[in-house]
Amino acid sequence: MKEGRLLYANYIGHQTVETITACLDDMAQEFDKVDHPVFVLINWTEVTEMDTGALFKVQGHRAYSHPMAARGVLVGFDKQAGFENQVTAQQTRGESNTIYFKTMDEANNYLKGYLKD
């Protein structure tokens, strides 16, 4: 994709509050490095399990409300993870900036229109 326009995060395996927090910390550090908002593409397709409520427990993390996070494009979230993430994002940011897709192909097709130049 486009450097300086898109941040890619790939979650793999069993997700806990600790693993999710570590990734969010890394994302926030990357947001700190840019001077304009970027898209965030999150690949959740390789997640095998998530602790119940893990995404609720990261509510308030600065990656969710960082001013350089333009839109979250999330792939592969099941209904529970999507619900937890949506509530957490809404409560932390005060508005939703996420869109969900089932496959990476769908997400890439969506992003092409924004990242084509």
Secondary structure, DSSP 8 states (H G I E B T S, - for coil): --TTTEEEEEEEEEE-HHHHHHHHHHHHHHHHT-SS-EEEEEEEEEEEEE-TTTTGGGTT-HHHH-TTEEEEEEES--HHHHHHHHHHHHHHHSS--EEEESSHHHHHHHHHTTS--
